């Protein structure tokens, strides 16, 4: 039985028997490799929600200390750097992109006023790194779409909410179809939107509606569940594996409506089915007599998101494939803690952006203590490598004096990099490893006068990848160099010694 099946059964058990002990799930909400460490090595930032979903709502839990992120293409798990709560982060990017759908269908009745109160409360709660896209629907189309705006546009968003008005009503409408179109348009455009604080790491959909679809066959409970599953997959379009995986929780807020009983039933079932409780979604039913609930409702949503864990990892021996598959595990946690294996075929970035893990400081320090290296000497590079004793995988490329390297990978031309690699091999300025293990590799520096100077610059490559030690000015391995003896000098000194010894022997024989 798969982990996902166990999780589903545990979730159902919690709903039908709230007194039972529910299994806690740890769900990956986002995996992003935009941030860098001090050596410009990408750091994988993950959002993880840990908790139990039961009949009384969501109960957050602590992330177990033995949390392990397995990358299927890697020889070992990712290295955990640190973990914090979402609520503690104020850096650019650490925000939520809210898609707020306000239903202005005439059947909202007095509920439209309450829906506006909730919408205004959400806009007022926007944080500096948040963004919001307001979509207003009527009975058959999207009436207005604000596009993605940051928190500084609160006044513009509030004015649009207050101005939303109902129009004439048709008997049937494709509400789920309208929601599908709005979500694909908004979240599909989000990565290319130029927001002041960058693209938020987290996303969410808030639907304020009666759920009315009349006799529309898709605007029912099963139709809402299908949309929720699609947003949980988090890709736009769904078949585009090159797009990042961003599971989107749905907060469904239902308002009463006075329509035919069968239509009222379908509307209620749709709104219940929309919410996605396992990834941060929630369902709220607003009764006709409910007043002043807006702040409390928004506070509940915020409280759950603030309990998410931000866990940063240093990537291991990562294969340079377009996508990676991630799996969250807890080797020593109780059996009631269930990990997540839903992040499959996730693009984390171009292979060049994941260099070999080089210990620059130790490498430079050892060379400096030896007074520098000259052509013909052996260079030892320290780091965390994946080739073990397969030293044939490691190759070093030595850059002649005056070689220009890019400042950033954005300036790097892949075709030119490949051509440079071939040129260095033909020029005899590359060498394979003579010794290696998981912590170091040794290469002989070619005896070439073009390498003589105040410093020696080297690019180390794992040819299985290929992954390199880095191609930018900051990541090139640079060590102290010294001028070696001329090639003819040892032979000349040897000849002089032999001549001296020979002359001394001849003088002794004459005596």
N, C-alpha and C positions, 0 to 999 in steps of 0.2 A: 504494500500500500504506500503510495507516494506521500511526501510531507504535505503537499497541498490538499490531498484527500483527508488526511488526519486533521488538518487545520479546519477544513469545512465541517467535518463531523463534530469537532470540538465546539465550533461556533454555533451549530444547530443545537447541540446539547445544552449550551449556555442559555439559549433562548427558550427552550421548552422546560428546562429545569434550572432556574436561576440559583437554586441552593447548591448546585454542584460546583466543584472547583473547576474553573475554566482554564484552558490552556492559554498561556500568554503567547502572543505572536510578535515577532520582530520583523517589520516590513521595511524594505528599502523603498524610499520615496524618490530619491534622486541620487545619481552618481555623476559627479562633475570634476573635470581635471583642469580647470582654468587656473587655479592658484599655483604658485611656485615656491620652493624653499630657497634658502640663501644661495644655493649652488645652481639656481634656475632649473631644478629638476621638478617636473610636475608632481603635484600632490593631489591625490584623489579625495575629494570631499563628498561624503555621503550623508544623506538625511535618513535617519532610521526612526521609525515609530515603534515603541514597545508598549504593549498593553493587552488588556482583555476586553472583549466586546461581549456584553451580556444584556439581559432584558432591561437593566437599569441604566444602560449607557456604557461609555468607555472609561476604563480605569487604567491610567498610565502606570508603567512599571519601570524599574531601573534596568539599564542595559547591563547584562552580565559582564563581569570583568574578563571572561575568556572569549569575548566576541572575536571571531575569525572571519576574514573575508578571503574566500578562495576564488582565484581567477583560473579558469580551467586551462588556459593556454600556458600558465606559469608553472615553474618547477616547485614553487613554494608559495604559501599564502602572502598576502600583503602585510606590510609591517605597520602596526597601529602606532600612530604618532600621538594623538590626543583625542579627547572626547569632551564635549560641552553640550549645554542645552541651547536650543534655537533662540530662546528668549534673551540670551546673553550677547548675541551678535548684533553689531550695528555697522559692520563694514559694508561697503557697496556690494550689491548682489545678494545680500542676505535679507531678502524680502519676499513677499507673496504677490504674484500676479493674479488679481481677482477678476474673473469674468462675471459680471453682475447682470443677470437677465431679469428685467422687470416686465411682468405681464400686464399690459394695459387693456386686455380683453374686457368688453363691457360686463361679462359675467363675474368679474372681480367685485363689482358693486362697491360697498363700503370698505371692502378689503384692500382696495387700491390705496386708500389713505394710509392704512397700517403698513402696507408693503413699502410705501414711500418712507415711512418713519424708519423702518429697518434699513432701507437702502441709504438713507441719510446718515444713520448711525454708523454704518460700515464705512462710508466715505469719511466721516469725522474721525474714525479710528485709524485711518491710513498712516503708516509709519514712513520715515524718510526714504526707505528702500523699496516700498511697495509701489505697485502700479494697478490701475483699474480700467477696465473697458466696460462701459455701460451700454447694454443692448436693450432697447424697448421694443416689445412685440405688441401687435394688435391681434385681431382674430384671424389674419391670414398672411401677415408678412412682418419683416423687420422694419419698424417705423423709423428708428434711428440707431446709429452705432457711433459712439464717441471715439473709437479707436483707443489704443493704449495711451493712458495719461499717467503721469507720476503724481505724487502726493501734493505737489505745489498747485495742481489744478483742481483742488477741492471745490472752489467756488463755481467753476464751470460745470463740474459734475453735479453739484447740488442744484444748480439752476435747471439743468436738464431733467433731473429727477422730479423737481417740483412742477415742471411744465408738462410732464407726461399726462396724456388724456385719452379717454376711451373713444372709440368710434363705433360705427354700426356693427352689429353682430351677425355672422353667418351661422347656419345650423351646425356645420361640421368644420373642423380645421385640423391640419396636420401638425399638432404641437411638437411631437417628437421630431418630425422632419425639420421644423423651424429651429429646434434646439441643436440638432445635428449640424445644420448649416452654420449657425452662429458659433459653435465651438470650433469647428474645423477652420473657419475663417479667422477667428481671433487667435487661437493658439498656434495655428499654422503661420501666422504673421508675426508672432511674438519674437522669435529669434532674430529677425531682421529689424526690429524696432529700435530706434536710437533713444533710449531712456537715459536720464541724467545719471542714475546710479547703476546702469547696466541692466542686463536681463536678470530678473529675479530667479533664484534657485528653485523656489517653490511656486506652485500654481494651484488654483482652486476655482470651482464653478459654484455660484450661488444662484438658485432659481427661486424667484418669488412669484407664485402662480397658484391658480385653482387646480391646474392639471387638466382643465376641460379640453376635450378633443371631439366631443359629440360622438358620432358613430365612426370616426376615423379608426380603421382597424389597427393602425400602428400606435396610436396614442392610448395605450393600455398598460397594464402592469408588465407583461412580457416585453413590450416595446421600450419601456423605461429601463428594464433590467438589461436589455441589449445595449442601450446607450451607455449605461453605467459600466458595463464590461469593456466597451470600446475605449472609454476614457481611462479606465484602470490600466489598459495596455499602454496608453500614453504616447502614441505616435500619430503624426498627422502628415500625410495619409498613413493608414495602418500598415500598409505593405512596405513602407519606406524604412528599411533597416539602417539606412545611413543617418536618419534623424535621431536625436537623443530620445531616450525613454523617460518620459515625465508623467508618471501616473497622476491623474487629476481627481481629487476627491470632489464629490458633489454634496453641497449643503442644500437640501430640499426643504423649502418653507411653504406649506400648503395653507390655503385660505378657503373658507367654506363658500359654496355657491348654491344657488337655488335653481336647480335644473331637474330634468327627469331622473328618477331613481337610478336607472341603469347607467346613465351618463355620469351621475354623481359617483357611483361605485367605480367606474372606470377611471375617473379623474383621481379619486383617492388612491386607488391601486397604483396608478402611474407615479404619483408623487412619493409614495412609500418605496417603490422599486427604484427610483432614481438615486437615492442616497447610497453611498459606498462606505459603510462603517469601518471596514478593515483598513482603509488608507486615509482616514481623517474625515470622511463624510458624516453627515448627520441629517436626521429628519425631525422637523418641528411642525406641528399642526397648530395654527393660530385660530382660536375660536372667536366668534362674533363679539363676545364680551371682553376679550383680552385687550387691555390697554397698557401702554407704557412698558411693553416687553422688549422693545427694540434694543436698548442698551444691554439687557441681560442676555438676549439671544446672541448678539455679536460677541459679548464677553465670553460665552460658552465656547464659541467657535475659536476665538483667539486663545483661550486657555488650553485647548487641546493641541493646537499647532505649536504653542510655546513649549510644550512638553516634549517635542521631538528632540532627538539626539543628533548633534552634528559630530560626526566621527571622521577624522582625517587619517589617511593611510599613505605610506610610501610604497610605490609600486615595485613588485619584485621582477623576476626575469620574464618580462612580458614579450610574447611573440608579436611580431609586427604585422598582425592581421588587421583588416579594416574594422572588425568588431571583436568584442570580448564578452565572455559569459561569466557572471559573478554569482557567488553563492555565499550566503551568510550562515555561519554555523556557530554552535556553542558546544565545544567538545566536553566540557566539564559541568555544564549547567544541568538542572533537573530536566527530566523527560518532558515536563509540562511546558518547556520553552521551545517554541518552534521557529526555525529560521526561515529564510526567504530564498527561493531559487527561481524567481520569476524574471530576473534581469538577464535575459539571454540575448546574445548578438547585439551588445550595446556599443556604439562607437564612443571611444574615449579620446580620439585624436590621432593625428598622423604619427607613424612610427618614429620619425625623426624627433618628435617632441618627448620621447621617452628614452633618454640616453642611459648608457651603462652607469651603474652606481660607482663612481670613482672617489677614493679617499684622496683628494687633492693635497690636503695639508700634510699628511704622512708621506706621500710621494715626494713632494717638494722638499720637505724637511730632510729626508734621507739623502737626497741628491746634494743639497746644500752642505750637509755635514761632510760629505766626501769631497767637497771643493768643486763640484760640478762634474759634468760628463762630457766626453769628447767622442768624435766618430770612432767606432770600433769598440767602445765600452758597452756594458750591459745595463739597460734601464729596467728597473723594477717598478711596476705600477700597482698600487694597492687599491682594493675596492671590494665589492660584494658581487661576485661573478657566478654565472650559471654553468660554465663549461666543465667545472671540476677538473679532472686530469686530462680532458680532451683538448690539449693545447693547440691542436691543429685548427681549432675554431677561432683562435685569437690572431689577429694581424694588426700590425702597427704601420701607420703612414707618417712619414717624417716630412715636414714642410720646409722647403728651402727658404733662405733669407729673402725677405721682401714679399712673401706670399700674402695676399690680402684675403681676409676671412670676413664673413658677414657679421654685423652687430646683432642681428636677430634672425630667427628662422624665417620670418616673413620676407627677408631680403635674399634668402637662399634659393637658388635655381636648381631643382633636382637634376636637370640635364647637365648643368655645369658641374655639379658635385660628382656625378657618375663619370664625366669626362676627366675630371681632376684625379679621381681614383685610378683610372686606367693609365693616365700620364705618369703618376708616381710609381706605379708598378713597372712600366717600361723603362723609367729612368733609374731603376734600382734603388728607389727611396722608400721601399716598404720591406717588412720582414715578418716572418711568422714567429710565434713564441717558441722559446727553447725550454721553458719551464712554466707551469701554471697550476693553480688549484682554485678553490672557491674564494680565496682572499688576496691573491696576487697573480701577476703574470710578468715574465721576464722576456725581453726582446733585445737583440743586438742592434746597436745603432750603425747604419751603413757608413763605411769609410768614404765619405764624400765631402769635398771642401765646401760645397754649397750649404752644408749644415753648420759650418763653423761660425760662431757669433757669440753674443753675450747670453743668449738663451736658446733653448731647443724646444721646438713646438711639435707635438705629436697628437695624432688622432688614433685611438684604439678602437678596433671593430670586432664584434662577434659576427663571424661570417655566416652563421646559421640564420641570423636575423634577417637582414643585417641590422644590428643596433650599434651605435657608436658612442664614444665617450662624450660627444658633443661637437658641433660644427661651428658654433658662434665664438666670437672673440673671448667671451667670458668662460666658455666651457672647454676650449682647447687646452690640452695638458701642456703646461709650460714649466720647464725646469731650468736650473742654472746650467750654463754650458761653459766649457773651457777649451782652449786651443790645444789640440793634441800634438804629439811629436810628428814631424814630417815623415812620410812613409820611408824615405831613403835613409833617415837618420839611424834607425837600429842596425841596418845592414852596414852602414859606414862605420859606426862604433864597433861593431863586431869585427870588421876587417882590420881596423886599427889595433884592436886588442890582440888579434891573431898575429898581426905583423910585429907587434911589440914583443910578444912571447917568442915568436920565431927568431927575432933579432937577438934577444937575450940568450937564447940557446946557442946560436951561432957564435956569439962572443965568448961563451963559456968553453966551447969546443976549441977555440983558438988558443986559450990559455993551457 
